[in-house]
Amino acid sequence: MSTNRPEPKSILITGATGGIGGELAKRYARPGRTLILWGRDEEKLRKISAVCGGRGAKIISRQIDLAKGQDALSAFYEDDAIAQCDMVILGAGLSDIKTPKDLTEDPQKVLQLALVNYTAPVTLATAAARRMIPRKGGRVVLIGSVSAYYELPFSAAYSSSKAGLASFASAARLGWEEEGIKVIHIAPGFVDTQMSQRLKGSLPFLVSVENAAKRIMKAIHHNEEECIFPWQFRILRVAERLVPQFLRKRILKSIRADQE
């Protein structure tokens, strides 16, 4: 349901140098609004900041590695002290899979993925909520994946990190809703970004970055608790609950994946 809350004046976007994060930054850029843009790629960060600044937004940008959790937390407190955030969009993420020639995923990549996909966003979400509560409200947006709902044997670290994020969103929503904090969990399927383009084979129900950003903004505007898109994955989400556990395991184990 929609609310009468005013449009956000100060928005933090992590992963602003990625496909979805960059598109959201451009669409949220407007006069009178401050965008705090975080990203790993310095050149891309400079370009997206220039575009958003050209649309009238005040820009605070920061090149940052979210795997360094304490640095990320300190950076949030610094930026929030300058421009009090009333919305945070935690969209930065990493992906990796076990290719057919590998016995397991790379342990070093698993560590980095867990830090960026789970530890950093839940930490920043909690820090943001703590700052927002005395201000009488705000929005915390966690961008995950439909893989949160499936135990992918070739991508155990990625799917479990997204499952953890989904679980955190549900718990935090219950804990913070009486304090005026809206927690919105976004679970997209395949989006046409560099992350998806690394995968070999078909990408069912692929969504453009532009359409993904529009759907996410709609979910935020209406304070949807959980937004799964495209619609085919919402249907699958319902249907898979009817599948017996033994058959579910067989299907998941039969899936093959590879990446460039």
C-alpha positions in Angstrom: 0.0 0.0 0.0 1.1 3.5 -0.7 1.7 6.0 2.0 1.7 9.8 2.2 5.3 10.0 3.3 7.2 12.7 1.4 9.6 11.8 -1.4 13.1 11.1 0.0 15.5 14.0 0.1 18.7 12.1 0.8 19.4 8.7 -0.7 22.4 6.4 -0.3 22.9 3.9 -3.1 25.6 1.2 -2.8 26.6 -0.5 -6.0 26.1 2.8 -7.9 28.7 1.8 -10.5 26.7 -1.4 -11.3 23.9 -1.7 -13.8 20.9 -1.5 -11.5 22.5 0.9 -9.0 23.6 3.3 -11.7 20.2 3.3 -13.4 18.5 3.9 -10.0 20.9 6.8 -9.4 20.0 8.5 -12.7 16.3 8.1 -12.2 16.4 9.4 -8.6 18.5 12.4 -9.5 16.7 15.7 -9.4 17.0 19.2 -8.0 16.7 19.4 -4.2 17.8 15.8 -3.6 21.1 14.6 -2.3 22.5 11.3 -3.7 25.2 9.5 -1.8 26.8 7.2 -4.4 29.1 4.4 -3.4 30.9 2.2 -5.9 34.1 0.2 -6.5 35.0 1.5 -10.0 36.4 5.0 -9.7 35.9 5.9 -13.4 32.3 4.7 -13.5 31.6 6.5 -10.2 32.9 9.7 -11.7 30.7 9.3 -14.8 27.5 8.4 -12.9 28.1 11.3 -10.5 28.5 13.7 -13.4 25.2 12.5 -15.0 23.3 12.7 -11.7 24.8 16.1 -10.9 23.8 17.3 -14.4 20.2 16.5 -13.5 20.3 18.8 -10.5 21.1 16.5 -7.6 23.7 17.2 -5.0 26.3 14.4 -5.2 28.4 12.9 -2.5 30.5 10.0 -4.0 32.8 7.5 -2.4 34.9 4.8 -3.9 34.7 2.0 -1.4 35.2 -1.8 -0.9 32.3 -3.2 1.1 34.3 -6.2 1.9 36.1 -4.0 4.5 33.1 -3.8 6.8 34.5 -1.5 9.5 35.5 1.0 6.8 32.1 0.9 5.3 30.4 1.5 8.6 32.6 4.4 9.4 32.0 5.8 5.9 28.2 5.6 6.4 28.4 7.6 9.7 30.6 10.2 8.0 28.2 10.6 5.0 25.1 10.5 7.0 26.4 13.3 9.2 26.7 15.5 6.1 23.4 14.5 4.5 20.9 12.7 6.8 19.7 9.7 4.8 16.0 9.1 4.7 16.5 6.2 2.3 19.2 3.7 1.8 19.3 1.3 -1.2 21.8 -1.5 -0.5 22.4 -2.9 -4.0 26.1 -3.8 -4.2 26.7 -7.4 -4.7 29.0 -10.1 -6.0 28.3 -13.4 -7.8 30.2 -16.6 -8.4 29.5 -20.2 -9.4 31.2 -23.5 -9.3 31.9 -24.4 -12.9 31.6 -28.0 -14.1 35.4 -28.4 -13.9 35.5 -27.3 -10.2 35.1 -29.5 -7.2 33.9 -26.5 -5.0 33.6 -22.8 -5.2 36.8 -20.8 -4.5 37.0 -20.3 -0.7 38.6 -16.8 -1.1 35.7 -15.7 -3.4 33.2 -17.3 -0.9 34.6 -15.1 1.9 34.5 -11.9 -0.2 31.0 -12.7 -1.5 29.7 -13.3 2.0 31.1 -10.0 3.2 29.7 -7.9 0.3 26.4 -9.7 -0.2 25.4 -10.2 3.5 27.6 -8.8 6.2 27.9 -5.3 4.7 24.3 -4.7 3.8 22.8 -5.9 7.1 25.4 -3.9 9.0 24.6 -0.7 7.0 20.9 -1.4 7.2 21.1 -1.6 10.9 23.2 1.6 11.2 20.8 3.4 8.9 17.8 2.3 11.0 19.5 3.5 14.2 20.0 6.9 12.7 16.6 7.1 11.1 14.5 6.1 14.1 15.1 9.4 16.0 14.2 11.2 12.8 10.8 9.5 12.8 11.2 7.2 9.9 12.9 6.1 6.7 13.2 3.4 4.1 15.8 0.6 4.0 15.9 -1.2 0.6 17.8 -4.5 0.3 18.4 -5.8 -3.2 18.7 -9.5 -3.2 17.8 -12.2 -5.7 15.3 -14.9 -6.5 18.1 -17.3 -5.9 17.4 -16.7 -2.2 14.6 -19.2 -2.5 16.6 -22.0 -4.1 19.5 -24.1 -2.8 21.7 -23.9 -5.9 24.4 -26.5 -5.6 26.6 -24.8 -8.1 26.3 -21.5 -6.3 25.9 -22.3 -2.6 27.6 -19.2 -1.3 25.7 -16.8 -3.6 22.2 -18.3 -3.0 22.8 -18.7 0.7 24.0 -15.1 1.0 20.8 -13.9 -0.7 18.7 -16.2 1.5 20.3 -14.7 4.6 19.5 -11.2 3.3 15.9 -12.2 2.7 15.6 -13.6 6.2 17.2 -10.5 7.7 14.7 -8.3 5.8 11.8 -10.2 7.3 13.2 -10.0 10.8 14.2 -6.4 10.6 10.8 -5.4 9.3 9.2 -6.9 12.3 11.7 -5.3 14.6 11.6 -1.8 13.1 8.1 -1.2 11.7 6.8 0.3 15.0 9.6 2.8 14.8 8.5 4.0 11.3 11.2 2.2 9.3 10.0 0.5 6.1 12.1 -2.5 5.1 11.7 -3.4 1.4 13.3 -6.6 0.0 13.8 -6.7 -3.7 14.3 -10.2 -5.4 14.9 -9.9 -9.1 15.5 -12.7 -11.5 18.0 -12.3 -14.4 18.7 -8.7 -15.2 20.8 -7.7 -18.2 23.9 -6.6 -16.3 27.6 -7.5 -16.4 26.9 -10.0 -13.6 24.4 -11.9 -15.7 26.3 -11.5 -18.9 29.1 -13.6 -17.5 26.8 -16.6 -17.3 26.8 -19.1 -20.2 23.6 -20.5 -21.6 20.0 -19.2 -21.5 18.8 -16.7 -19.1 15.0 -17.2 -18.7 12.8 -14.1 -18.3 15.7 -11.7 -18.7 14.8 -8.1 -17.8 16.5 -5.0 -19.0 18.2 -2.7 -16.5 15.7 0.1 -17.3 12.7 -2.1 -16.6 14.3 -3.5 -13.4 14.9 0.0 -12.1 11.3 1.1 -12.8 10.0 -2.0 -11.0 12.2 -1.4 -8.0 11.2 2.3 -7.8 7.5 1.3 -8.0 8.0 -1.2 -5.1 9.8 1.5 -3.0 7.1 4.1 -3.7 4.4 1.7 -2.6 6.4 0.3 0.4 6.1 -3.3 -0.9 7.5 -5.6 1.7 8.8 -8.0 -0.9 9.1 -7.5 -4.6 9.8 -10.6 -6.8 10.1 -9.9 -10.5 9.6 -10.6 -13.3 6.1 -12.1 -12.7 7.1 -15.5 -13.9 9.3 -15.9 -10.8 6.4 -15.0 -8.6 4.4 -17.9 -10.1 7.3 -20.3 -9.7 7.7 -19.2 -6.1 4.1 -20.4 -5.5 4.4 -23.5 -7.6 7.6 -24.8 -6.1 6.0 -25.0 -2.7 3.8 -27.7 -4.0 6.7 -29.8 -5.3 7.7 -32.8 -3.0 11.1 -32.3 -1.3 12.7 -35.3 -3.0 11.7 -34.0 -6.4 12.8 -30.5 -5.6 16.3 -31.9 -4.7 16.5 -33.9 -7.9 15.6 -30.8 -10.0 18.1 -28.6 -8.2 20.9 -31.1 -8.5 20.2 -31.5 -12.3 20.7 -27.8 -13.0 24.0 -27.1 -14.8 25.7 -23.7 -15.0 28.9 -22.2 -16.3 30.4 -18.7 -16.6 33.0 -16.9 -18.6 
